[in-house]
Amino acid sequence: MSDPSQYVRERTQEGRKDVRWPAAPEPLTVPVYDNHCHLEIADGDEPLSLEAQLARAAGVGIIGVVQAGGDIDSSRWSAWAAASHPRVLAAVAIHPNEAPAYKAAARLDEAIAVIDDLAAQPRVRAIGETGLDFFRTEADGIPAQFESFEAHIALAKKHGIAMQIHDRDAHDAVLETLARVGAPERTVFHCFSGDDAMARVAADAGYYLSFAGNVTFKNAQNLRDALAVTPLKRILVETDAPFLTPVPHRGRPNAPYLIPVTVRFMAAELALDVDALCAQLAANTLEVYGPFQD
């Protein structure tokens, strides 16, 4: 792909009942950041440009996003977006569900070399999303996931940047790998999916836990229990847009401008003032990724 700005993916609409964008929530008084999103994926009844997404987010107090890649093309797009827009930082990686396909095509080393090159760019501030996923990948693809995950850990250390972890049905294996290989200094569990016991282990190890809109779901008590025991200095917030739209908009398109819905829910769960939580979330984000604007 010669021009990353032209890359776009479309989210499938099959089986979805409502693809209208939700109304904008009340703006936050203290601005925060969306620590993980996928704005290269076109969604909704009227797909929005990157510029429109950022403007809509800024209108409700979301002043920056970390755009995450999952393969070569989306990682290149993420790096392009960060280089082009002062409100965007990038994370680049080969997603664990993509690693087996690259390995089968004898291209995993090549793909990781591309991520290595992208990670040298000044506005690429994380390796991600990488990790392990035992939900979607068959058993014969698991070794490629481990190989890719360990290579990405090494890249985060090499470049001195953060790492965003994708962990689905692989909690023990992810934690064991981090302990065995040695985690990067700033390690984030993107869309944390464990329980309170795992949250304590992760926080004690110095990892950050990022909560997405699914913390609002009725069947996600484990996430609320995890949130309750996580030290405030280890909490981040994200959309994982266009996925995981928070209640009451579940099932509709998600985007950074809906972060206030999740933040207000988290503040209520923690019995915290919304402004105080926002200030802590913003400080944590900058601690992990550095400044968005020099």
N, C-alpha and C positions, 0 to 999 in steps of 0.2 A: 504494500500500500504506500504509494509515493506521497500522498497528501493526507495526513491523519485527520485533518479538519473535516474531511468528507465522509469519515466513517460513521455509521449509525447502525444500530440494531433495533429491530421492532419487537416489542413484547407481544406474544400471542394473546389474542382476545378470546380464544375459544373457551366457552363455558363461563365467561364473566358476564355478570348481569348489569353492571353499571360502570361505565368507563368515563363518566363525567368527572372533571376535577372538583374536589370539595371546595367549599367557600373558604376564604382565608380566615384563619383564627385571629383573635385579638393579638396585636403585637406585644412582644415581650418588652419590658422596660429596660432590662439589662441584656445586651446582645450576647448571643452564643453562636456556636459553630456546629455544623453537621459533620461529624467525624468519619462518616462512611456513606457514600452514595454512588450510583451508577447512572450518571446523567447522559451517557452515550446511548442509553436504551430509550427509544421513543415510546411513549405510552399516552393513554388518555384519548378522549374523543378529538382533541385538538393538541397534538404533540407540540411541545414548547422547545424553542431553541435554548442553547446554553445561556445566552444573554437574558432571555426571558425568565428562565429558571432562577438565575442569580438575582434579577431585579425583583421578582416576586418574593424570594426569600428575604432580601434586604428590607422589603416593605413590612415584614413582621418581626424584624430584629435578628435575622440569621445572617451574619455578616461574612461568613466564609464556609467553604465546604472542602472536604477531602474526597476527591474523586478517585475511586479504586478500579484497577484493572483486573482482568482474570485470564487473559491470553495475550498473545503478541499484539494483535490489532487494538484491543481495548486499552492495553497498557500504553501503546504509542499515543492513542487518543487522549488518555489521561495526562500524559506528560505534555502534550500539545496544549490541552486546556489550561493546565497550570502555568505554562510559559506565556500564555496569551491573556490571562485574566488574573488580576491581583487578589481576587477573592477565592481563588482555587489553588489548592495544593494537591499533589498527586501521590497515589500509592500504585506500585506496579508489581505484577506477579503473574505466575501461571497458577490458576485455581487448581485445587487438588482434584477436582473432577475432570479437569482438562489434562492433567499430567499423564494419565495412562494412554490417552490418544497420542500425545506427543511422543511418548516412549515407544509405542507400537510403530510409529512412523519413523523411528530413529531420529527424532528431532528434539528430544528433551534437552540435550546439551546445548543445541543451537538456540532453543527458546530461552534457556536460562542465561545464555550469553547476551541475548537481546535485553533481558531484564537488567543484567549487570550494566550494560551501556546506558540504559535509561536512568538507572539509579544514580548515575553520576551527575545528572542535571540538577541545578541548584534548587528548583522548586519541586523536585521529587523528594518527598520527606518520609516515605515509608515503603517497605516491601509488603505488598498485600494485594489481594488476600491470598494467603497461603495457609497450609495446615493439613488436616486430615478429615475425610468425610467417608464414614463407613455406612452411610445411608444409601447413597446413590451408586457408589462404585462396587463392582463385583470383586470377589476375593482375589482374582488374578491381577487386578489393577492396583491392589494395595501396596505392593513393593514399590511401584513407581511413585505413589503418593509419598511414601517415606523418603525416597531418594530426592524428590523435588522439594519436600518440606525442609530437609536438612540443608540442601543447597541454598534455599532462600534464607534460612537462618544465617548461613555464612555470609550471604550478600548483605544482609542488614548490618551485621557486625563490620564487614569490610567498609561499608560506606558510612557507618556511624549514624544510621537513621533508624526510625521506629519500625516495628513489624506488626501487621494486622493479621490475626489468626482467624481462619475459618475452621470451626470445630463442630461437626455434626455427628452425633452418636459415636464420638471418639475421645471422650473426655480423658480417660485414663491414659490412652496412648499419646495424646498431645502433651499432657503434663509430664509423662515419663520421658518423652523425647526432649522437651525443654530442659528437664533436669539432667539428662544424660549428655546432651550436646552443649548445653549452656545457652540460656536465653539471651537475646539482645537486651541492652540496657533498658529500652522502652518497648515493652511488649503489650499489645492490646488484644483482648479477646473480643473481636468484632461480633456484634449481635450475640452477646453472651447467652448461652443456652443451658447452662448447668443449674445446680441447685445451691442452697445456702452452704452446704459442706464444701462444694467445689469453690464457691466464691471465697470462702475463708482461706482455702489453700492457695488460690491464685493471688489474693491480696497479700497474704503473708510472704509470698515469693516476690512481691513488688510489681505484679502485673496490673494492668488497667482493665476494667470491665466496662464494655460499651453496651448500653441498653438501647434497643430499638422499639418500634411501635408495638411489637408483640408483647411487651410488658403489660400492655393494657388489655390483652385478650383474657376472656373469662377463664380459659383452661390453662393459663400460664401462672399459676400460683407459685411454681418453683422459681420463676424469674422475680416475682415480688419478694419472695423469701430471700433470694440472693441479693437483691437491691438493699434490703433492710440491714444486712450484715456487712455490706461493703463499705469501707471507710470512704468518706466523701472525697478525699484527695485521690481516690482510685476510680472514680466514676466518670464515664463519658456518655454522650448521647449521640444517636445517629438515626437516620431513616432507613438505610439500606434501600433507598428509593431505586426503582419504582415499586419495591416489594414492601410487605409488612406494614401497611397503612394502619395507623392507630384507630381504635374505637373512638368515636362512633362512625368512622368512615371506612371501616374494614371492608376490603374487597374492591375499593375504588383506587384510582391511581395515587401513588405516593410521590412526594417531592420535598425538598428541604423546607419549603414554606410551612409544612405541617409539623415541624419540630416543636413549636409551642404547645401543641396538644399533648405530646409525650412528656415534655418538661413539666407542664402543670400537673399531669397525672403523677409523675415521680415525686414532685414536691408534696403533693397531698399524701402519698404513701409514706413519705419520710417525715411528715409533719413539719416541713420546713417552709419558710418564706420563699416564694418563687424567685424573687430578686436575689436572695442569698444563694439559692441553688444555681441560678444562672451564672453568678459571679464565680462560683467554684468550678462549674463546668467549663467556662471560658478559660479560667486559669489552668485547669488540667489539660485542656486541648493545646494551649500554647506551650505548656511544659513538654508535651509529647512531641509535637510537630514543629515547634518554633513559630516565628511570626509569619503572618500571611503577607504583610506589606513591610518592606524595609524602611 
